[in-house]
């Protein structure tokens, strides 16, 4: 869990730093993968990043990847779903799956958004896909 906590804190720190350095004249092509406009909100998907990982206790991650999915209402009265961080982690099959993470001092239960997958060559690995609401305790549509 400490590894997942470290990954989350590093990723969120990078996101916050990125939000404070960008303005309306900035070019976002290198960070935004897709933009979807809906009737009451706009959904932005950031390009994925591969965080550096190092196990402190427990499972060693074989691979980790995450991206931020921002959901921004078009008006203040619009009710939209929460923004989230989506992450995939691959680890050796002999370890248990991740159940929770500590994000900004809050323990958060991980929500799988896709079934786990297993692949075996020389070693068997499991890939787990989960999402974490972000920001964790702020109203929807408020970022940076």
C-alpha positions as CSV (number, residue, x, y, z in Angstrom):
1,X,0.0,0.0,0.0
2,X,2.9,2.3,0.7
3,X,4.0,1.9,-3.0
4,X,0.6,2.8,-4.3
5,X,0.4,5.7,-1.9
6,X,3.8,6.9,-3.2
7,X,2.7,6.5,-6.8
8,X,-0.5,8.4,-6.2
9,X,1.2,11.3,-4.3
10,X,3.9,11.7,-7.0
11,X,1.3,11.7,-9.8
12,X,-0.9,14.1,-8.1
13,X,2.0,16.4,-7.3
14,X,2.9,16.4,-10.9
15,X,-0.7,17.2,-11.9
16,X,-0.9,20.1,-9.4
17,X,2.4,21.5,-10.6
18,X,1.3,21.2,-14.2
19,X,-2.0,23.0,-13.4
20,X,-0.3,25.9,-11.8
21,X,2.1,26.5,-14.7
22,X,-0.4,26.4,-17.5
23,X,-2.5,29.3,-18.7
24,X,-5.0,29.8,-21.5
25,X,-2.3,30.5,-24.0
26,X,-0.5,27.2,-23.4
27,X,-0.4,24.4,-25.9
28,X,-2.0,21.3,-24.5
29,X,-1.3,18.9,-27.4
30,X,1.5,17.1,-25.5
31,X,-0.7,16.3,-22.5
32,X,-4.3,15.9,-23.7
33,X,-5.1,12.6,-25.4
34,X,-8.8,13.3,-26.1
35,X,-11.6,15.7,-25.6
36,X,-15.3,14.7,-25.6
37,X,-18.0,17.4,-25.4
38,X,-21.3,16.3,-23.9
39,X,-24.5,18.2,-23.4
40,X,-23.7,19.3,-19.8
41,X,-20.0,18.6,-19.4
42,X,-16.6,18.3,-21.2
43,X,-14.4,15.3,-20.6
44,X,-10.7,15.6,-21.0
45,X,-8.4,12.5,-21.0
46,X,-4.8,13.2,-20.3
47,X,-2.1,11.2,-22.0
48,X,-0.9,8.3,-19.9
49,X,2.3,8.4,-17.9
50,X,4.5,5.6,-16.6
51,X,5.5,6.5,-13.1
52,X,8.8,5.3,-11.6
53,X,8.0,2.5,-9.1
54,X,9.9,1.0,-6.3
55,X,8.3,-1.4,-3.8
56,X,8.7,-0.5,-0.2
57,X,6.9,-3.6,1.2
58,X,5.1,-6.4,-0.6
59,X,4.6,-6.8,-4.3
60,X,7.0,-5.5,-6.8
61,X,5.2,-3.9,-9.8
62,X,6.3,-5.1,-13.2
63,X,4.5,-2.2,-14.9
64,X,2.4,0.8,-13.9
65,X,0.6,3.3,-16.0
66,X,-1.9,6.0,-15.2
67,X,-3.9,8.9,-16.6
68,X,-6.2,11.6,-15.4
69,X,-9.8,11.8,-16.6
70,X,-11.2,15.3,-15.9
71,X,-14.9,16.0,-16.1
72,X,-15.8,19.7,-16.1
73,X,-19.4,20.9,-16.0
74,X,-20.4,23.5,-18.6
75,X,-22.5,25.4,-16.0
76,X,-22.3,25.7,-12.2
77,X,-25.7,24.0,-11.9
78,X,-24.8,21.0,-13.9
79,X,-24.5,17.7,-12.0
80,X,-21.7,15.6,-13.5
81,X,-19.8,12.5,-12.5
82,X,-16.5,12.9,-10.6
83,X,-13.1,13.3,-12.2
84,X,-10.7,10.4,-11.5
85,X,-7.3,9.0,-11.9
86,X,-7.3,5.7,-13.8
87,X,-4.3,3.4,-13.2
88,X,-3.2,0.0,-14.3
89,X,-0.6,-2.1,-12.5
90,X,1.0,-5.4,-13.4
91,X,2.5,-7.6,-10.7
92,X,3.5,-11.2,-10.3
93,X,0.6,-13.6,-9.7
94,X,1.8,-14.8,-6.4
95,X,0.8,-11.4,-4.8
96,X,-2.6,-10.2,-3.8
97,X,-4.4,-7.5,-5.7
98,X,-4.6,-3.9,-4.5
99,X,-7.7,-3.0,-2.4
100,X,-7.1,0.5,-1.2
101,X,-4.8,3.5,-1.4
102,X,-3.8,6.4,0.7
103,X,-4.3,9.7,-1.2
104,X,-3.5,13.0,0.5
105,X,-3.9,11.3,3.9
106,X,-7.2,9.7,3.1
107,X,-7.7,6.0,2.8
108,X,-9.6,5.3,-0.4
109,X,-11.1,2.0,-1.6
110,X,-10.0,1.2,-5.2
111,X,-12.8,0.7,-7.7
112,X,-11.9,-1.8,-10.5
113,X,-13.2,-0.5,-13.8
114,X,-12.1,-3.5,-15.8
115,X,-11.7,-7.2,-14.8
116,X,-8.1,-8.3,-14.0
117,X,-6.2,-10.1,-16.7
118,X,-3.6,-12.8,-16.3
119,X,-0.7,-13.6,-18.7
120,X,1.9,-16.3,-18.4
121,X,5.1,-16.7,-20.3
122,X,8.2,-17.5,-18.2
123,X,6.4,-16.0,-15.2
124,X,2.7,-15.3,-14.6
125,X,1.6,-11.7,-14.1
126,X,-1.7,-10.1,-13.3
127,X,-2.9,-6.7,-14.5
128,X,-5.3,-4.8,-12.4
129,X,-7.2,-1.7,-13.6
130,X,-8.7,0.7,-11.0
131,X,-9.8,4.2,-10.6
132,X,-9.5,6.8,-7.7
133,X,-11.8,9.8,-7.5
134,X,-9.8,13.0,-7.7
135,X,-10.0,15.5,-6.2
136,X,-11.0,13.3,-3.3
137,X,-13.2,15.7,-1.2
138,X,-13.9,18.7,-3.4
139,X,-17.0,19.4,-5.4
140,X,-17.0,18.1,-9.0
141,X,-15.6,20.5,-11.6
142,X,-12.9,22.2,-9.5
143,X,-9.4,21.5,-10.3
144,X,-6.1,23.5,-10.1
